[in-house]
Every structure is written in C-alpha cells, then in structure tokens.
C-alpha cells in the first residue's frame, strides 16, 4: 500500500490529494502519505490545514504539520 501512496505523489495529479489525505488515517501509510503530499506544493496546503483543524488524533496531526512544515508553511502566513 505504501508503494501506491508514493506513486500517487510521483504522478503529481492534484486530484490524488484527497486520497493521500485519507491515507493519513492509516498507520501503515501515514509517513508515505505525508511525504507524497509535499510533492504537490502549495495546492496541498488547504487540505493539510483542514486535517490540522479537524483531526483529533494527534499522530495524524503531527504528520500533517510535518508536511506543512516541509512545504514552508508557517502559522499566520498564507
């Protein structure tokens, strides 16, 4: 499953962003999904911010914040 997540990031089709966000929910794909999302650049930021705002699982939030950080996003800056 991790290979599929990485492939989605490599392909770079922005329609894959929601599927990668969903993959954050699974422990086995969480890290790969976070990394793959960074390959999309700015278009992934709004999706990741929604995860940070709404998600209660701190581990998922951690990986979303990690991706945001790698994308250069900082709180209070959009």
mmCIF file of the N, C-alpha and C atoms, coordinates in Angstrom:
data_MODEL
# 
_entry.id   MODEL 
# 
loop_
_atom_site.group_PDB 
_atom_site.id 
_atom_site.type_symbol 
_atom_site.label_atom_id 
_atom_site.label_alt_id 
_atom_site.label_comp_id 
_atom_site.label_asym_id 
_atom_site.label_entity_id 
_atom_site.label_seq_id 
_atom_site.pdbx_PDB_ins_code 
_atom_site.Cartn_x 
_atom_site.Cartn_y 
_atom_site.Cartn_z 
_atom_site.occupancy 
_atom_site.B_iso_or_equiv 
_atom_site.pdbx_formal_charge 
_atom_site.auth_seq_id 
_atom_site.auth_comp_id 
_atom_site.auth_asym_id 
_atom_site.auth_atom_id 
_atom_site.pdbx_PDB_model_num 
ATOM 1   N N  . UNK A 1 1  ? 0.819   -1.190 0.000   1.00 0.00 ? 1  UNK A N  1 
ATOM 2   C CA . UNK A 1 1  ? 0.000   0.000  0.000   1.00 0.00 ? 1  UNK A CA 1 
ATOM 3   C C  . UNK A 1 1  ? 0.866   1.258  0.000   1.00 0.00 ? 1  UNK A C  1 
ATOM 4   N N  . UNK A 1 2  ? 2.010   1.211  0.657   1.00 0.00 ? 2  UNK A N  1 
ATOM 5   C CA . UNK A 1 2  ? 2.917   2.348  0.674   1.00 0.00 ? 2  UNK A CA 1 
ATOM 6   C C  . UNK A 1 2  ? 3.418   2.704  -0.709  1.00 0.00 ? 2  UNK A C  1 
ATOM 7   N N  . UNK A 1 3  ? 3.593   1.672  -1.566  1.00 0.00 ? 3  UNK A N  1 
ATOM 8   C CA . UNK A 1 3  ? 4.039   1.920  -2.931  1.00 0.00 ? 3  UNK A CA 1 
ATOM 9   C C  . UNK A 1 3  ? 3.002   2.719  -3.703  1.00 0.00 ? 3  UNK A C  1 
ATOM 10  N N  . UNK A 1 4  ? 1.741   2.414  -3.492  1.00 0.00 ? 4  UNK A N  1 
ATOM 11  C CA . UNK A 1 4  ? 0.663   3.131  -4.177  1.00 0.00 ? 4  UNK A CA 1 
ATOM 12  C C  . UNK A 1 4  ? 0.630   4.594  -3.743  1.00 0.00 ? 4  UNK A C  1 
ATOM 13  N N  . UNK A 1 5  ? 0.807   4.824  -2.466  1.00 0.00 ? 5  UNK A N  1 
ATOM 14  C CA . UNK A 1 5  ? 0.812   6.194  -1.942  1.00 0.00 ? 5  UNK A CA 1 
ATOM 15  C C  . UNK A 1 5  ? 1.979   6.975  -2.548  1.00 0.00 ? 5  UNK A C  1 
ATOM 16  N N  . UNK A 1 6  ? 3.150   6.361  -2.582  1.00 0.00 ? 6  UNK A N  1 
ATOM 17  C CA . UNK A 1 6  ? 4.318   7.025  -3.186  1.00 0.00 ? 6  UNK A CA 1 
ATOM 18  C C  . UNK A 1 6  ? 4.099   7.287  -4.660  1.00 0.00 ? 6  UNK A C  1 
ATOM 19  N N  . UNK A 1 7  ? 3.480   6.337  -5.356  1.00 0.00 ? 7  UNK A N  1 
ATOM 20  C CA . UNK A 1 7  ? 3.215   6.510  -6.782  1.00 0.00 ? 7  UNK A CA 1 
ATOM 21  C C  . UNK A 1 7  ? 2.286   7.692  -7.033  1.00 0.00 ? 7  UNK A C  1 
ATOM 22  N N  . UNK A 1 8  ? 1.275   7.847  -6.190  1.00 0.00 ? 8  UNK A N  1 
ATOM 23  C CA . UNK A 1 8  ? 0.369   8.988  -6.340  1.00 0.00 ? 8  UNK A CA 1 
ATOM 24  C C  . UNK A 1 8  ? 1.127   10.305 -6.210  1.00 0.00 ? 8  UNK A C  1 
ATOM 25  N N  . UNK A 1 9  ? 2.055   10.354 -5.296  1.00 0.00 ? 9  UNK A N  1 
ATOM 26  C CA . UNK A 1 9  ? 2.874   11.561 -5.145  1.00 0.00 ? 9  UNK A CA 1 
ATOM 27  C C  . UNK A 1 9  ? 3.771   11.783 -6.343  1.00 0.00 ? 9  UNK A C  1 
ATOM 28  N N  . UNK A 1 10 ? 4.328   10.711 -6.872  1.00 0.00 ? 10 UNK A N  1 
ATOM 29  C CA . UNK A 1 10 ? 5.218   10.810 -8.032  1.00 0.00 ? 10 UNK A CA 1 
ATOM 30  C C  . UNK A 1 10 ? 4.477   11.247 -9.283  1.00 0.00 ? 10 UNK A C  1 
ATOM 31  N N  . UNK A 1 11 ? 3.246   10.780 -9.446  1.00 0.00 ? 11 UNK A N  1 
ATOM 32  C CA . UNK A 1 11 ? 2.455   11.136 -10.627 1.00 0.00 ? 11 UNK A CA 1 
ATOM 33  C C  . UNK A 1 11 ? 2.162   12.634 -10.632 1.00 0.00 ? 11 UNK A C  1 
ATOM 34  N N  . UNK A 1 12 ? 1.854   13.177 -9.465  1.00 0.00 ? 12 UNK A N  1 
ATOM 35  C CA . UNK A 1 12 ? 1.657   14.619 -9.346  1.00 0.00 ? 12 UNK A CA 1 
ATOM 36  C C  . UNK A 1 12 ? 0.307   15.149 -9.788  1.00 0.00 ? 12 UNK A C  1 
ATOM 37  N N  . UNK A 1 13 ? -0.663  14.286 -9.982  1.00 0.00 ? 13 UNK A N  1 
ATOM 38  C CA . UNK A 1 13 ? -2.007  14.723 -10.353 1.00 0.00 ? 13 UNK A CA 1 
ATOM 39  C C  . UNK A 1 13 ? -2.718  15.223 -9.090  1.00 0.00 ? 13 UNK A C  1 
ATOM 40  N N  . UNK A 1 14 ? -3.080  16.492 -9.087  1.00 0.00 ? 14 UNK A N  1 
ATOM 41  C CA . UNK A 1 14 ? -3.678  17.099 -7.886  1.00 0.00 ? 14 UNK A CA 1 
ATOM 42  C C  . UNK A 1 14 ? -4.983  16.443 -7.455  1.00 0.00 ? 14 UNK A C  1 
ATOM 43  N N  . UNK A 1 15 ? -5.630  15.713 -8.330  1.00 0.00 ? 15 UNK A N  1 
ATOM 44  C CA . UNK A 1 15 ? -6.860  15.018 -7.928  1.00 0.00 ? 15 UNK A CA 1 
ATOM 45  C C  . UNK A 1 15 ? -6.558  13.893 -6.938  1.00 0.00 ? 15 UNK A C  1 
ATOM 46  N N  . UNK A 1 16 ? -5.291  13.539 -6.779  1.00 0.00 ? 16 UNK A N  1 
ATOM 47  C CA . UNK A 1 16 ? -4.892  12.495 -5.825  1.00 0.00 ? 16 UNK A CA 1 
ATOM 48  C C  . UNK A 1 16 ? -4.757  13.033 -4.399  1.00 0.00 ? 16 UNK A C  1 
ATOM 49  N N  . UNK A 1 17 ? -4.751  14.341 -4.220  1.00 0.00 ? 17 UNK A N  1 
ATOM 50  C CA . UNK A 1 17 ? -4.556  14.924 -2.886  1.00 0.00 ? 17 UNK A CA 1 
ATOM 51  C C  . UNK A 1 17 ? -5.580  14.398 -1.877  1.00 0.00 ? 17 UNK A C  1 
ATOM 52  N N  . UNK A 1 18 ? -6.884  14.388 -2.191  1.00 0.00 ? 18 UNK A N  1 
ATOM 53  C CA . UNK A 1 18 ? -7.837  13.852 -1.192  1.00 0.00 ? 18 UNK A CA 1 
ATOM 54  C C  . UNK A 1 18 ? -7.555  12.393 -0.805  1.00 0.00 ? 18 UNK A C  1 
ATOM 55  N N  . UNK A 1 19 ? -7.122  11.574 -1.757  1.00 0.00 ? 19 UNK A N  1 
ATOM 56  C CA . UNK A 1 19 ? -6.808  10.178 -1.436  1.00 0.00 ? 19 UNK A CA 1 
ATOM 57  C C  . UNK A 1 19 ? -5.597  10.106 -0.516  1.00 0.00 ? 19 UNK A C  1 
ATOM 58  N N  . UNK A 1 20 ? -4.629  10.974 -0.722  1.00 0.00 ? 20 UNK A N  1 
ATOM 59  C CA . UNK A 1 20 ? -3.452  10.992 0.143   1.00 0.00 ? 20 UNK A CA 1 
ATOM 60  C C  . UNK A 1 20 ? -3.797  11.517 1.533   1.00 0.00 ? 20 UNK A C  1 
ATOM 61  N N  . UNK A 1 21 ? -4.708  12.466 1.598   1.00 0.00 ? 21 UNK A N  1 
ATOM 62  C CA . UNK A 1 21 ? -5.189  12.949 2.898   1.00 0.00 ? 21 UNK A CA 1 
ATOM 63  C C  . UNK A 1 21 ? -5.872  11.797 3.631   1.00 0.00 ? 21 UNK A C  1 
ATOM 64  N N  . UNK A 1 22 ? -6.678  11.028 2.919   1.00 0.00 ? 22 UNK A N  1 
ATOM 65  C CA . UNK A 1 22 ? -7.354  9.871  3.528   1.00 0.00 ? 22 UNK A CA 1 
ATOM 66  C C  . UNK A 1 22 ? -6.334  8.835  4.001   1.00 0.00 ? 22 UNK A C  1 
ATOM 67  N N  . UNK A 1 23 ? -5.233  8.688  3.277   1.00 0.00 ? 23 UNK A N  1 
ATOM 68  C CA . UNK A 1 23 ? -4.197  7.716  3.644   1.00 0.00 ? 23 UNK A CA 1 
ATOM 69  C C  . UNK A 1 23 ? -3.490  8.096  4.947   1.00 0.00 ? 23 UNK A C  1 
ATOM 70  N N  . UNK A 1 24 ? -3.608  9.350  5.370   1.00 0.00 ? 24 UNK A N  1 
ATOM 71  C CA . UNK A 1 24 ? -3.036  9.762  6.656   1.00 0.00 ? 24 UNK A CA 1 
ATOM 72  C C  . UNK A 1 24 ? -3.707  9.033  7.818   1.00 0.00 ? 24 UNK A C  1 
ATOM 73  N N  . UNK A 1 25 ? -4.905  8.548  7.613   1.00 0.00 ? 25 UNK A N  1 
ATOM 74  C CA . UNK A 1 25 ? -5.654  7.873  8.673   1.00 0.00 ? 25 UNK A CA 1 
ATOM 75  C C  . UNK A 1 25 ? -5.087  6.507  9.026   1.00 0.00 ? 25 UNK A C  1 
ATOM 76  N N  . UNK A 1 26 ? -4.296  5.936  8.129   1.00 0.00 ? 26 UNK A N  1 
ATOM 77  C CA . UNK A 1 26 ? -3.787  4.581  8.333   1.00 0.00 ? 26 UNK A CA 1 
ATOM 78  C C  . UNK A 1 26 ? -2.321  4.615  8.751   1.00 0.00 ? 26 UNK A C  1 
ATOM 79  N N  . UNK A 1 27 ? -2.025  3.971  9.837   1.00 0.00 ? 27 UNK A N  1 
ATOM 80  C CA . UNK A 1 27 ? -0.667  3.968  10.387  1.00 0.00 ? 27 UNK A CA 1 
ATOM 81  C C  . UNK A 1 27 ? 0.365   3.513  9.360   1.00 0.00 ? 27 UNK A C  1 
ATOM 82  N N  . UNK A 1 28 ? 0.030   2.515  8.568   1.00 0.00 ? 28 UNK A N  1 
ATOM 83  C CA . UNK A 1 28 ? 0.987   1.961  7.604   1.00 0.00 ? 28 UNK A CA 1 
ATOM 84  C C  . UNK A 1 28 ? 1.325   2.916  6.468   1.00 0.00 ? 28 UNK A C  1 
ATOM 85  N N  . UNK A 1 29 ? 0.437   3.847  6.157   1.00 0.00 ? 29 UNK A N  1 
ATOM 86  C CA . UNK A 1 29 ? 0.693   4.760  5.035   1.00 0.00 ? 29 UNK A CA 1 
ATOM 87  C C  . UNK A 1 29 ? 0.886   6.208  5.468   1.00 0.00 ? 29 UNK A C  1 
ATOM 88  N N  . UNK A 1 30 ? 0.810   6.465  6.741   1.00 0.00 ? 30 UNK A N  1 
ATOM 89  C CA . UNK A 1 30 ? 0.853   7.839  7.240   1.00 0.00 ? 30 UNK A CA 1 
ATOM 90  C C  . UNK A 1 30 ? 2.119   8.582  6.828   1.00 0.00 ? 30 UNK A C  1 
ATOM 91  N N  . UNK A 1 31 ? 3.259   8.006  7.057   1.00 0.00 ? 31 UNK A N  1 
ATOM 92  C CA . UNK A 1 31 ? 4.522   8.664  6.735   1.00 0.00 ? 31 UNK A CA 1 
ATOM 93  C C  . UNK A 1 31 ? 4.676   8.875  5.226   1.00 0.00 ? 31 UNK A C  1 
ATOM 94  N N  . UNK A 1 32 ? 4.375   7.841  4.440   1.00 0.00 ? 32 UNK A N  1 
ATOM 95  C CA . UNK A 1 32 ? 4.488   7.954  2.986   1.00 0.00 ? 32 UNK A CA 1 
ATOM 96  C C  . UNK A 1 32 ? 3.518   8.983  2.434   1.00 0.00 ? 32 UNK A C  1 
ATOM 97  N N  . UNK A 1 33 ? 2.322   9.027  3.007   1.00 0.00 ? 33 UNK A N  1 
ATOM 98  C CA . UNK A 1 33 ? 1.321   9.999  2.565   1.00 0.00 ? 33 UNK A CA 1 
ATOM 99  C C  . UNK A 1 33 ? 1.784   11.419 2.845   1.00 0.00 ? 33 UNK A C  1 
ATOM 100 N N  . UNK A 1 34 ? 2.319   11.636 4.019   1.00 0.00 ? 34 UNK A N  1 
ATOM 101 C CA . UNK A 1 34 ? 2.834   12.955 4.386   1.00 0.00 ? 34 UNK A CA 1 
ATOM 102 C C  . UNK A 1 34 ? 3.916   13.402 3.402   1.00 0.00 ? 34 UNK A C  1 
ATOM 103 N N  . UNK A 1 35 ? 4.825   12.507 3.087   1.00 0.00 ? 35 UNK A N  1 
ATOM 104 C CA . UNK A 1 35 ? 5.901   12.816 2.147   1.00 0.00 ? 35 UNK A CA 1 
ATOM 105 C C  . UNK A 1 35 ? 5.350   13.060 0.747   1.00 0.00 ? 35 UNK A C  1 
ATOM 106 N N  . UNK A 1 36 ? 4.419   12.211 0.307   1.00 0.00 ? 36 UNK A N  1 
ATOM 107 C CA . UNK A 1 36 ? 3.839   12.362 -1.025  1.00 0.00 ? 36 UNK A CA 1 
ATOM 108 C C  . UNK A 1 36 ? 3.105   13.689 -1.166  1.00 0.00 ? 36 UNK A C  1 
ATOM 109 N N  . UNK A 1 37 ? 2.426   14.112 -0.117  1.00 0.00 ? 37 UNK A N  1 
ATOM 110 C CA . UNK A 1 37 ? 1.687   15.373 -0.169  1.00 0.00 ? 37 UNK A CA 1 
ATOM 111 C C  . UNK A 1 37 ? 2.618   16.568 -0.380  1.00 0.00 ? 37 UNK A C  1 
ATOM 112 N N  . UNK A 1 38 ? 3.834   16.477 0.111   1.00 0.00 ? 38 UNK A N  1 
ATOM 113 C CA . UNK A 1 38 ? 4.762   17.598 -0.069  1.00 0.00 ? 38 UNK A CA 1 
ATOM 114 C C  . UNK A 1 38 ? 5.163   17.766 -1.526  1.00 0.00 ? 38 UNK A C  1 
ATOM 115 N N  . UNK A 1 39 ? 5.037   16.742 -2.322  1.00 0.00 ? 39 UNK A N  1 
ATOM 116 C CA . UNK A 1 39 ? 5.389   16.834 -3.743  1.00 0.00 ? 39 UNK A CA 1 
ATOM 117 C C  . UNK A 1 39 ? 4.400   17.692 -4.532  1.00 0.00 ? 39 UNK A C  1 
ATOM 118 N N  . UNK A 1 40 ? 3.240   17.959 -3.957  1.00 0.00 ? 40 UNK A N  1 
ATOM 119 C CA . UNK A 1 40 ? 2.232   18.764 -4.643  1.00 0.00 ? 40 UNK A CA 1 
ATOM 120 C C  . UNK A 1 40 ? 2.408   20.261 -4.394  1.00 0.00 ? 40 UNK A C  1 
ATOM 121 N N  . UNK A 1 41 ? 3.222   20.599 -3.422  1.00 0.00 ? 41 UNK A N  1 
ATOM 122 C CA . UNK A 1 41 ? 3.471   22.008 -3.136  1.00 0.00 ? 41 UNK A CA 1 
ATOM 123 C C  . UNK A 1 41 ? 2.256   22.707 -2.567  1.00 0.00 ? 41 UNK A C  1 
ATOM 124 N N  . UNK A 1 42 ? 2.090   23.958 -2.943  1.00 0.00 ? 42 UNK A N  1 
ATOM 125 C CA . UNK A 1 42 ? 1.038   24.827 -2.406  1.00 0.00 ? 42 UNK A CA 1 
ATOM 126 C C  . UNK A 1 42 ? -0.380  24.252 -2.498  1.00 0.00 ? 42 UNK A C  1 
ATOM 127 N N  . UNK A 1 43 ? -0.756  23.542 -3.560  1.00 0.00 ? 43 UNK A N  1 
ATOM 128 C CA . UNK A 1 43 ? -2.129  23.013 -3.624  1.00 0.00 ? 43 UNK A CA 1 
ATOM 129 C C  . UNK A 1 43 ? -2.494  22.059 -2.477  1.00 0.00 ? 43 UNK A C  1 
ATOM 130 N N  . UNK A 1 44 ? -1.524  21.453 -1.830  1.00 0.00 ? 44 UNK A N  1 
ATOM 131 C CA . UNK A 1 44 ? -1.812  20.524 -0.733  1.00 0.00 ? 44 UNK A CA 1 
ATOM 132 C C  . UNK A 1 44 ? -2.082  21.252 0.578   1.00 0.00 ? 44 UNK A C  1 
ATOM 133 N N  . UNK A 1 45 ? -1.648  22.488 0.697   1.00 0.00 ? 45 UNK A N  1 
ATOM 134 C CA . UNK A 1 45 ? -1.745  23.214 1.971   1.00 0.00 ? 45 UNK A CA 1 
ATOM 135 C C  . UNK A 1 45 ? -3.173  23.316 2.507   1.00 0.00 ? 45 UNK A C  1 
ATOM 136 N N  . UNK A 1 46 ? -4.175  23.747 1.723   1.00 0.00 ? 46 UNK A N  1 
ATOM 137 C CA . UNK A 1 46 ? -5.534  23.840 2.293   1.00 0.00 ? 46 UNK A CA 1 
ATOM 138 C C  . UNK A 1 46 ? -6.060  22.507 2.826   1.00 0.00 ? 46 UNK A C  1 
ATOM 139 N N  . UNK A 1 47 ? -5.734  21.419 2.165   1.00 0.00 ? 47 UNK A N  1 
ATOM 140 C CA . UNK A 1 47 ? -6.165  20.094 2.610   1.00 0.00 ? 47 UNK A CA 1 
ATOM 141 C C  . UNK A 1 47 ? -5.503  19.731 3.939   1.00 0.00 ? 47 UNK A C  1 
ATOM 142 N N  . UNK A 1 48 ? -4.213  20.007 4.033   1.00 0.00 ? 48 UNK A N  1 
ATOM 143 C CA . UNK A 1 48 ? -3.480  19.709 5.267   1.00 0.00 ? 48 UNK A CA 1 
ATOM 144 C C  . UNK A 1 48 ? -3.966  20.578 6.420   1.00 0.00 ? 48 UNK A C  1 
ATOM 145 N N  . UNK A 1 49 ? -4.283  21.830 6.145   1.00 0.00 ? 49 UNK A N  1 
ATOM 146 C CA . UNK A 1 49 ? -4.793  22.710 7.199   1.00 0.00 ? 49 UNK A CA 1 
ATOM 147 C C  . UNK A 1 49 ? -6.126  22.213 7.742   1.00 0.00 ? 49 UNK A C  1 
ATOM 148 N N  . UNK A 1 50 ? -6.959  21.653 6.871   1.00 0.00 ? 50 UNK A N  1 
ATOM 149 C CA . UNK A 1 50 ? -8.229  21.082 7.325   1.00 0.00 ? 50 UNK A CA 1 
ATOM 150 C C  . UNK A 1 50 ? -7.991  19.917 8.276   1.00 0.00 ? 50 UNK A C  1 
ATOM 151 N N  . UNK A 1 51 ? -6.986  19.113 7.973   1.00 0.00 ? 51 UNK A N  1 
ATOM 152 C CA . UNK A 1 51 ? -6.644  17.988 8.853   1.00 0.00 ? 51 UNK A CA 1 
ATOM 153 C C  . UNK A 1 51 ? -6.228  18.526 10.220  1.00 0.00 ? 51 UNK A C  1 
ATOM 154 N N  . UNK A 1 52 ? -5.374  19.529 10.214  1.00 0.00 ? 52 UNK A N  1 
ATOM 155 C CA . UNK A 1 52 ? -4.886  20.099 11.472  1.00 0.00 ? 52 UNK A CA 1 
ATOM 156 C C  . UNK A 1 52 ? -6.040  20.678 12.287  1.00 0.00 ? 52 UNK A C  1 
ATOM 157 N N  . UNK A 1 53 ? -6.985  21.327 11.621  1.00 0.00 ? 53 UNK A N  1 
ATOM 158 C CA . UNK A 1 53 ? -8.105  21.956 12.315  1.00 0.00 ? 53 UNK A CA 1 
ATOM 159 C C  . UNK A 1 53 ? -9.100  20.946 12.873  1.00 0.00 ? 53 UNK A C  1 
ATOM 160 N N  . UNK A 1 54 ? -9.368  19.878 12.119  1.00 0.00 ? 54 UNK A N  1 
ATOM 161 C CA . UNK A 1 54 ? -10.489 18.990 12.462  1.00 0.00 ? 54 UNK A CA 1 
ATOM 162 C C  . UNK A 1 54 ? -10.102 17.657 13.097  1.00 0.00 ? 54 UNK A C  1 
ATOM 163 N N  . UNK A 1 55 ? -8.894  17.210 12.858  1.00 0.00 ? 55 UNK A N  1 
ATOM 164 C CA . UNK A 1 55 ? -8.497  15.879 13.323  1.00 0.00 ? 55 UNK A CA 1 
ATOM 165 C C  . UNK A 1 55 ? -8.216  15.872 14.817  1.00 0.00 ? 55 UNK A C  1 
ATOM 166 N N  . UNK A 1 56 ? -8.649  14.815 15.491  1.00 0.00 ? 56 UNK A N  1 
ATOM 167 C CA . UNK A 1 56 ? -8.418  14.676 16.934  1.00 0.00 ? 56 UNK A CA 1 
ATOM 168 C C  . UNK A 1 56 ? -7.247  13.755 17.249  1.00 0.00 ? 56 UNK A C  1 
ATOM 169 N N  . UNK A 1 57 ? -6.873  12.919 16.299  1.00 0.00 ? 57 UNK A N  1 
ATOM 170 C CA . UNK A 1 57 ? -5.749  12.007 16.503  1.00 0.00 ? 57 UNK A CA 1 
ATOM 171 C C  . UNK A 1 57 ? -4.444  12.802 16.366  1.00 0.00 ? 57 UNK A C  1 
ATOM 172 N N  . UNK A 1 58 ? -3.729  12.921 17.460  1.00 0.00 ? 58 UNK A N  1 
ATOM 173 C CA . UNK A 1 58 ? -2.520  13.746 17.490  1.00 0.00 ? 58 UNK A CA 1 
ATOM 174 C C  . UNK A 1 58 ? -1.422  13.226 16.563  1.00 0.00 ? 58 UNK A C  1 
ATOM 175 N N  . UNK A 1 59 ? -1.385  11.938 16.331  1.00 0.00 ? 59 UNK A N  1 
ATOM 176 C CA . UNK A 1 59 ? -0.370  11.394 15.439  1.00 0.00 ? 59 UNK A CA 1 
ATOM 177 C C  . UNK A 1 59 ? -0.636  11.808 13.990  1.00 0.00 ? 59 UNK A C  1 
ATOM 178 N N  . UNK A 1 60 ? -1.891  11.809 13.591  1.00 0.00 ? 60 UNK A N  1 
ATOM 179 C CA . UNK A 1 60 ? -2.254  12.268 12.247  1.00 0.00 ? 60 UNK A CA 1 
ATOM 180 C C  . UNK A 1 60 ? -1.933  13.750 12.116  1.00 0.00 ? 60 UNK A C  1 
ATOM 181 N N  . UNK A 1 61 ? -2.274  14.523 13.126  1.00 0.00 ? 61 UNK A N  1 
ATOM 182 C CA . UNK A 1 61 ? -1.982  15.962 13.113  1.00 0.00 ? 61 UNK A CA 1 
ATOM 183 C C  . UNK A 1 61 ? -0.474  16.197 13.015  1.00 0.00 ? 61 UNK A C  1 
ATOM 184 N N  . UNK A 1 62 ? 0.296   15.393 13.716  1.00 0.00 ? 62 UNK A N  1 
ATOM 185 C CA . UNK A 1 62 ? 1.754   15.508 13.662  1.00 0.00 ? 62 UNK A CA 1 
ATOM 186 C C  . UNK A 1 62 ? 2.249   15.383 12.212  1.00 0.00 ? 62 UNK A C  1 
ATOM 187 N N  . UNK A 1 63 ? 1.783   14.365 11.502  1.00 0.00 ? 63 UNK A N  1 
ATOM 188 C CA . UNK A 1 63 ? 2.239   14.152 10.130  1.00 0.00 ? 63 UNK A CA 1 
ATOM 189 C C  . UNK A 1 63 ? 1.732   15.239 9.186   1.00 0.00 ? 63 UNK A C  1 
ATOM 190 N N  . UNK A 1 64 ? 0.529   15.745 9.432   1.00 0.00 ? 64 UNK A N  1 
ATOM 191 C CA . UNK A 1 64 ? 0.025   16.854 8.619   1.00 0.00 ? 64 UNK A CA 1 
ATOM 192 C C  . UNK A 1 64 ? 0.879   18.098 8.849   1.00 0.00 ? 64 UNK A C  1 
ATOM 193 N N  . UNK A 1 65 ? 1.211   18.375 10.106  1.00 0.00 ? 65 UNK A N  1 
ATOM 194 C CA . UNK A 1 65 ? 2.057   19.530 10.415  1.00 0.00 ? 65 UNK A CA 1 
ATOM 195 C C  . UNK A 1 65 ? 3.463   19.357 9.845   1.00 0.00 ? 65 UNK A C  1 
ATOM 196 N N  . UNK A 1 66 ? 3.963   18.128 9.856   1.00 0.00 ? 66 UNK A N  1 
ATOM 197 C CA . UNK A 1 66 ? 5.278   17.856 9.290   1.00 0.00 ? 66 UNK A CA 1 
ATOM 198 C C  . UNK A 1 66 ? 5.281   18.188 7.791   1.00 0.00 ? 66 UNK A C  1 
ATOM 199 N N  . UNK A 1 67 ? 4.233   17.774 7.087   1.00 0.00 ? 67 UNK A N  1 
ATOM 200 C CA . UNK A 1 67 ? 4.125   18.076 5.658   1.00 0.00 ? 67 UNK A CA 1 
ATOM 201 C C  . UNK A 1 67 ? 4.023   19.582 5.439   1.00 0.00 ? 67 UNK A C  1 
ATOM 202 N N  . UNK A 1 68 ? 3.214   20.245 6.246   1.00 0.00 ? 68 UNK A N  1 
ATOM 203 C CA . UNK A 1 68 ? 3.090   21.702 6.134   1.00 0.00 ? 68 UNK A CA 1 
ATOM 204 C C  . UNK A 1 68 ? 4.436   22.380 6.342   1.00 0.00 ? 68 UNK A C  1 
ATOM 205 N N  . UNK A 1 69 ? 5.172   21.931 7.304   1.00 0.00 ? 69 UNK A N  1 
ATOM 206 C CA . UNK A 1 69 ? 6.494   22.499 7.582   1.00 0.00 ? 69 UNK A CA 1 
ATOM 207 C C  . UNK A 1 69 ? 7.424   22.318 6.383   1.00 0.00 ? 69 UNK A C  1 
ATOM 208 N N  . UNK A 1 70 ? 7.427   21.133 5.799   1.00 0.00 ? 70 UNK A N  1 
ATOM 209 C CA . UNK A 1 70 ? 8.277   20.877 4.624   1.00 0.00 ? 70 UNK A CA 1 
ATOM 210 C C  . UNK A 1 70 ? 7.852   21.712 3.423   1.00 0.00 ? 70 UNK A C  1 
ATOM 211 N N  . UNK A 1 71 ? 6.579   22.105 3.402   1.00 0.00 ? 71 UNK A N  1 
ATOM 212 C CA . UNK A 1 71 ? 6.083   22.948 2.315   1.00 0.00 ? 71 UNK A CA 1 
ATOM 213 C C  . UNK A 1 71 ? 6.380   24.429 2.565   1.00 0.00 ? 71 UNK A C  1 
ATOM 214 N N  . UNK A 1 72 ? 6.969   24.738 3.715   1.00 0.00 ? 72 UNK A N  1 
ATOM 215 C CA . UNK A 1 72 ? 7.320   26.114 4.028   1.00 0.00 ? 72 UNK A CA 1 
ATOM 216 C C  . UNK A 1 72 ? 6.217   26.921 4.677   1.00 0.00 ? 72 UNK A C  1 
ATOM 217 N N  . UNK A 1 73 ? 5.125   26.249 5.049   1.00 0.00 ? 73 UNK A N  1 
ATOM 218 C CA . UNK A 1 73 ? 4.010   26.953 5.664   1.00 0.00 ? 73 UNK A CA 1 
ATOM 219 C C  . UNK A 1 73 ? 4.337   27.252 7.117   1.00 0.00 ? 73 UNK A C  1 
ATOM 220 N N  . UNK A 1 74 ? 3.972   28.429 7.560   1.00 0.00 ? 74 UNK A N  1 
ATOM 221 C CA . UNK A 1 74 ? 4.121   28.817 8.965   1.00 0.00 ? 74 UNK A CA 1 
ATOM 222 C C  . UNK A 1 74 ? 2.802   29.391 9.434   1.00 0.00 ? 74 UNK A C  1 
ATOM 223 N N  . UNK A 1 75 ? 2.440   29.143 10.684  1.00 0.00 ? 75 UNK A N  1 
ATOM 224 C CA . UNK A 1 75 ? 1.197   29.647 11.254  1.00 0.00 ? 75 UNK A CA 1 
ATOM 225 C C  . UNK A 1 75 ? 1.110   31.157 11.078  1.00 0.00 ? 75 UNK A C  1 
ATOM 226 N N  . UNK A 1 76 ? -0.070  31.627 10.679  1.00 0.00 ? 76 UNK A N  1 
ATOM 227 C CA . UNK A 1 76 ? -0.282  33.055 10.487  1.00 0.00 ? 76 UNK A CA 1 
ATOM 228 C C  . UNK A 1 76 ? 0.197   33.568 9.146   1.00 0.00 ? 76 UNK A C  1 
ATOM 229 N N  . UNK A 1 77 ? 0.664   32.660 8.307   1.00 0.00 ? 77 UNK A N  1 
ATOM 230 C CA . UNK A 1 77 ? 1.181   33.055 6.993   1.00 0.00 ? 77 UNK A CA 1 
ATOM 231 C C  . UNK A 1 77 ? 0.518   32.207 5.918   1.00 0.00 ? 77 UNK A C  1 
ATOM 232 N N  . UNK A 1 78 ? -0.240  32.827 5.046   1.00 0.00 ? 78 UNK A N  1 
ATOM 233 C CA . UNK A 1 78 ? -0.838  32.103 3.920   1.00 0.00 ? 78 UNK A CA 1 
ATOM 234 C C  . UNK A 1 78 ? -0.689  32.897 2.661   1.00 0.00 ? 78 UNK A C  1 
# 
